[in-house]
Amino acid sequence: MSGAELDPRLLTRAREVVAAITGFRDDAISGEALERVVRAEFSRGRSAGDLLGELLHPSSTLAFTLVRAVLVGETYFFRQPEHFRFISQEGVPAALRRGSLSLRGWSAGCATGEEAYSLAACLQASLPHGFPVEVLGTDLHEASLEVARRATYGSWSRRESAPKLFPLYVENGERQVTILPVVRRVTTFAQGNLLAPLPERFGRFDFILCRNVLTYFTPAARDAAITLLSRTLNPGGLLFLGAVEVDRVPPGMVREGPPELQAFRLLGPGESAKPSPRPRVAVGARAPVAAPVARPAAPAPVRVVQAVPPAPSRVHLSALERIEEGDEVGATAVLEALVRQSPDYLPGLLELALLRERSGAREAAVPLMRALRSRAERLPPDQLVDGPEALPARFYQASADAYLNQGTLE
Ligand SMILES: C[S@@+](CC[C@H](N)C(=O)[O-])C[C@H]1O[C@@H](n2cnc3c(N)ncnc32)[C@H](O)[C@@H]1O
């Protein structure tokens, strides 16, 4: 069977399952890698029908074997050194000015861990001796994390293009290096999918590196992942993305440094940016309409459009305002009422599910995510769903899929 044509339905289903779990664009999923896995299953005596049956369950062993086969784990120490220089010279001093008493970093999509250890070394070298530092590295690929935990690397992890900026490792002979104990002690690793919220127990971060990961994602999955990342930042915290991964400033953030740095800072309470992070709509009016480009600079009268936004979005916005004010209990009550009244309003289902998850009530989040998935599946994937931000239905489906599948990944 190994040289024979494969059933196209099987490969199509394999692609769909991999895309739903990873958020990858179709052209980022290697057909060759999928075929290799399928042929290996055939060589163990399994039939196409058997494999198709298993792939009806996106959380099956086969689904994760396929996912592992398409992941790309290329990484090295101090990759994109400008990020580490910025953290050391600008980010850490700013955090200290804000009064931070400890600093936490997250390497999101860390592969074999070089990025997480580089971040830990950078923070330690930029802070007074003994200042509390913690760094978390997460990835979908468990085998990569095992390499990370071993903390021993070969020459492939060191590149000319990325100098050793801070003390990080010692040579241990045989052209290998071992991460310094002081760096290793503050760095931990856990499996996680960037399309699912990071469990609350991991806390919040001052610096997040998510580089060379989102480049494989569909636009909707990338936006979903960035939203989740930004929710785990402390106010004033910095998110660093890889080059060409986003072409606009993520909601709720402002750009830091030159555009090519791809560094974004989460706004603090009461801080505003233009455009505003969330469409803050005064009750009874939409946001002012932008003036045509050719208009003279004379102050244009603010046009107040009488039409009100659809009721669910308004209620949702009031819940978001409560969340921003720290009133999560009030926000939960508002969202529960909203979900009862408008069970087809997808952003409300997602918001309430995430709120439940953050408060540790996973048993309440799961049915909401299931309802979200079944409703999102009924819509054309590219249909924009009205809400505080108009997002395509595929965003909601991908978010629910990733959340519901994550139990099998932990
Ligand atoms: C090219 S490596 C980048 C490593 C490191 N961030 C860097 O820039 O050097 C991409 C990593 O992202 C991980 N990854 C891909 N999709 C993911 C997802 N949905 N959730 C978590 N990790 C993911 C892959 O397993 C891989 O290890």
The ligand as a Tripos MOL2 file, in Angstrom:
@<TRIPOS>MOLECULE
LIG
   27    29     1     0     0
SMALL
NO_CHARGES

@<TRIPOS>ATOM
      1 C1          9.4180   27.8710   14.4650 C.3       1 LIG1
      2 S1          9.1740   27.4480   16.1430 S.3       1 LIG1
      3 C2          9.5090   28.9960   16.9150 C.3       1 LIG1
      4 C3         10.2580   28.8490   18.2130 C.3       1 LIG1
      5 C4         10.6210   30.1510   18.8980 C.3       1 LIG1
      6 N1          9.4340   30.8940   19.2590 N.3       1 LIG1
      7 C5         11.5090   30.9980   18.0490 C.2       1 LIG1
      8 O1         11.0780   32.0200   17.5170 O.co2     1 LIG1
      9 O2         12.6840   30.6500   17.9110 O.co2     1 LIG1
     10 C6          7.3750   27.3590   16.2100 C.3       1 LIG1
     11 C7          6.8570   26.5770   17.3980 C.3       1 LIG1
     12 O3          5.4750   26.8840   17.5510 O.3       1 LIG1
     13 C8          4.8040   25.7050   17.9880 C.3       1 LIG1
     14 N2          3.3800   25.8320   17.6740 N.ar      1 LIG1
     15 C9          2.7830   25.8350   16.4610 C.ar      1 LIG1
     16 N3          1.4570   25.9620   16.5750 N.ar      1 LIG1
     17 C10         1.1980   26.0540   17.8870 C.ar      1 LIG1
     18 C11         0.0070   26.2120   18.6380 C.ar      1 LIG1
     19 N4         -1.1990   26.2870   18.0490 N.pl3     1 LIG1
     20 N5          0.1130   26.2720   19.9730 N.ar      1 LIG1
     21 C12         1.3310   26.1840   20.5850 C.ar      1 LIG1
     22 N6          2.4790   26.0400   19.9360 N.ar      1 LIG1
     23 C13         2.4190   25.9800   18.5930 C.ar      1 LIG1
     24 C14         5.5010   24.5940   17.2330 C.3       1 LIG1
     25 O4          5.3440   23.3410   17.8640 O.3       1 LIG1
     26 C15         6.9470   25.0790   17.2170 C.3       1 LIG1
     27 O5          7.6750   24.5060   18.2750 O.3       1 LIG1
@<TRIPOS>BOND
     1     1     2 1
     2     2     3 1
     3     2    10 1
     4     3     4 1
     5     4     5 1
     6     5     6 1
     7     5     7 1
     8     7     8 2
     9     7     9 1
    10    10    11 1
    11    11    12 1
    12    11    26 1
    13    12    13 1
    14    13    14 1
    15    13    24 1
    16    14    15 ar
    17    14    23 ar
    18    15    16 ar
    19    16    17 ar
    20    17    18 ar
    21    17    23 ar
    22    18    19 1
    23    18    20 ar
    24    20    21 ar
    25    21    22 ar
    26    22    23 ar
    27    24    25 1
    28    24    26 1
    29    26    27 1
@<TRIPOS>SUBSTRUCTURE
     1 LIG1         1 GROUP 0 **** ****
